[in-house]
Amino acid sequence: MTATLETAVTEYVDVKGVQLAYRRIGHRFARKLVLLQHFTGTMDAWDPAVVNALAEVAEVFVFDNAGVGSSDGVTPDSVEAMADYAEGFIAALGLGEVDLLGFSLGGFLAQVMAARRRVAIGRMVVAGSAPAGGEEHLLEVAGKAFGQNAPDVRLPLFFTPSAKSQAAGKAFIERTLTRSHDRAPDKGDAVSDPQAKAIIEWCARMDPDHLSLKSIPTTTLIVHGSDDTMFPSDNAYSMFKNMQDATLVLYPDAGHGALFQQPERFVTHVKTFLEL
């Protein structure tokens, strides 16, 4: 049987002396899709509805970066150092050309990887993210979310207060809990502190002429929620306007986790984009 996100075996590969945990989902397609995860997220924070559907058109790879989840090592405190491990992961597995899907912090890594071109990248999807020098409200939004005592902090972080969005959020969280064995552990401050530092530094990095965005040649699909409070949608528009070849899609009444709020729509957009 073809492995799904819920059933795939956790494997390990050595990258720069660190054992990175990963899972591969779907058939052995010629097209390889590597997923780059959000702030503090592990392999198990991905939405099976998204990952398994994308595995119908590509072999999908999810992994925990250094120090995160089931991987060992120390979590880097810079975007570039995290990207080093992601590039090393692709090289160590001999994947050749890959497509990237970077969500939030993962979108930062995708931009760095596309700009410096150390690995071959075919196409790139950037969801709920921001460019260098972009606007971020990570600490403020996270603080408010934790203060709400929600049953899961992702409900106020990733979704809008509307009943429809919250219902979609609860359905998403249920899907992420489907895997009952060999789940990646949450390592708390050891991951959140350096990753928060990396995000804040990235967004404080002034680039008024958007030179970093203009250096990206990769054909890119940008997906964003209309009401993302962590990385406001102005970030998505800046990326769209300044990348060499980008398409922008905004989802209505959607927050930071727009791709998980409307998984069917997101998957349809990504499949169409990858297959063009």
N, C-alpha and C positions, 0 to 999 in steps of 0.2 A: 504494500500500500504506500501511496505517496505521503510523505511526512507533512504534517500541518504545524502551525505555530504551537498548538497544544500538545502535539505528540513527538515533535522532532527531538532527536537525541542531542544532548549538549556535548560538543566536541571542543578541543583546545588546540591552539596553535601558538608557537613561540614567536614573539615579536620583540626584539631588543631585550631578550632575557625575561620577558613577562609572558605568562600564560594567559592568552586572551580566550575567553569562552565565547562560543558561537553556535548557532544552529542554522541549518540550511533547509529551506522549505520549497517544495515543489519538485517537478521533474528536472532533469539535467538539461536545461535549455542552453542554447548558444548565448542568449541574453542573460546577463548577470545583473541583479539589482541589489545594491548594498544599502542598508538602512542605518541612518545615523540618528541617535536618540536624543531626547530632550534633557533638560536639567534634572539631575538625579535619577533619571529613568533607566531601567534595566531592560533586558530582552523581554521580560514578562509584562512590561508596561505598554508594549505595542498592542494594537487592536487586532485580534484574529480575523475580524471581518474585513479588514484592510489587507493584512499580510497574506492570508490564504487566497483571497481573490486576485491579488497581484501575482501570486505564484502560478496562476493560470497562463501567464504570458512571459514569465521570467523565473529563473531560479533565484530565490530571495535569500539573502544572508542577513541575519540579525546578530549583533555581537555586543558584548559589554566591553567598553573601553577600559584602559588601564585603571585598576583600583575600584572599578564599578562592579556591582553584582557578583557574578561567579568568577570574574577575572581577578588575578592577583596583581601585585604592583601598587604603585602610588598614583592617585588621581592627579593629573597635571593641573596647574593653575593658569594655563594660557591656552587659547584656542589653537595656536600653531602647534603646540606640543601634543594636544589631543589629535590634531590632524596627522601628525607624524605617525602615531600609532594606527590610525585608520588606514593610511597609505601602506604602512608595514603589514597590516592585516591582509590587504588586497594582494600585495606582492608575495607574502608568505604562502598564500593559498594558490598562487599562480593563476589568478582569475583573468588576467589580460584586461581587455576593455570592459568597464563596468558602467552602469547607470547608477546614479545616487539619488536617494530620497532622504533629505535632511529636515528634521522637524525641530524648530526652535533653536536651541544650542547646536543641534546637529546641522541646521542650516548654515550656521557660521562655519563649521568645519567644511561643509560642501563648497562654500564660496572660496575658502583658502585653497582647497584641493584643486578646484577648477582654475583658479588664478595661477597657481605655480606649476601645474601640469606635470607633476612627478609620476602620476599614474594616468593611464588612458581612460578618459571619461567620455562616454557617448552622449548621454542626456542627463539632465539634472532636474529634480523637483525640490523646491524649497517651500516649506509650509510653516506658517506661524513664526517667521524669523525676522531678522533685521540685518542691515549692512553695518560695516564698521562705521562708528560715529552715529549710529541710529539711536532712536529714542527708546529707552527701556524704563520699566517701572517694576523690576523684579522684586526688590526688597519690600517696597510699599504694597504691592499686590499680594505677595506671599504672606506678609504680616497680617493683612486684612483677612485673607482666606483662612489662615490658621485660627484667627480670632473668632470666626463664625461657628466653630465647633460642628462643622458639617460632618456627616457620616463618612465622607471621604473628601480630603482637601482638594481633589481634582474637580469636584463639582463647582465650587466657586472660582477655582483657578482657570479651568478650561472652558467653562460654559457660561452663558449669560443667565441672568435671573429669571428669564421667561419660563413659563411652565413647560413649553415645548422643548426648549434647550435643556432644561434640567432633567426632563424625562429621557431625552437622548443621552445625557450624561450618565444617568443611572444604568441605562442599558449597556453603554460602553464599559462601565466599571464591572458589571456582571460578566461581560465577555472576557475582560482581562483576567478574571479569576477562574476561568474554565480549566486552565492547566492546574492539576492538583499535585504533581510530583516534580521533583528536581527544579524548583523555582529559584530564581536568582535572588539572593538576599539583599536587603536594604542596609547599606553601611553607614547611614546617618551623616554626621558632620564630616566624616573623613572624605565624603564625596561632595556634599553640599557646599562646604566652605571654599575649597579650591575652585569648584565650578562657578560659584557665585562671583568670586574674584575675577575669573576669566571673562564672564559675561559683562560685568561692569567695566572692565578694562577695554573690552572690545567696543562697547557702545560709547565709551569716553574718548576713543581714538578718533580725533578729528580728521576728516577727509572732505573738506568743503567742495572740492572739484570732483568727488566721486571717482577718483582714479582707480581705486581697488575694484569697483564695480565695472568700470569701463575696460578693465584688463581681462574680464571674463568672456571668453569666446563661446563657451558651452551653451547650446540651446537649452533654455530653462523654462520650466513651468512654475510660476509663483502662485501659491494658494494661501489665502488669508481669511480670517474671520472679520466681518464688518465691525465687530465690537470687541476686538482683542484688547484687553486692558494691560497685558504684560508688555507686548510689543505692538503699539497702535498701528493701524493700517497705513499710515503715512510711510512707514518703513517699506511696506510692500510696493507702494507706488514709486518710491525712490529707486528700488531695485529694478522695477519694470522700466523706468525711464532711462536708466543709465547702463544697464547691461546691454551687450551687443545684440542679443537675440533672445528676448524674454516675452512671455505671455503671462498676463495677470488674470486671476479669477478670484473674486470676492464672494464669500457666502453670506447671505443675509441672516440677521439674528444669530450670529455665531461668534464665539469667543476664540481663545487661544487654541482650543482643541477642535477647530472647525473640521479637520479631516476625519475626526472620530465622531463628530456630531452627525455628519452626513456621509457615512462610509461608502454607500452605494454610489452617490454622486461623485465623490472623490475618486473612487476606483475607476469609474467610467472616464473621468477626465484624464487620469494618469494613463490608463490603457490606451486611450486614443492618442495621447501625446507620445507615448513610447513607440507606437506602431505607425506613426506618420512617416 
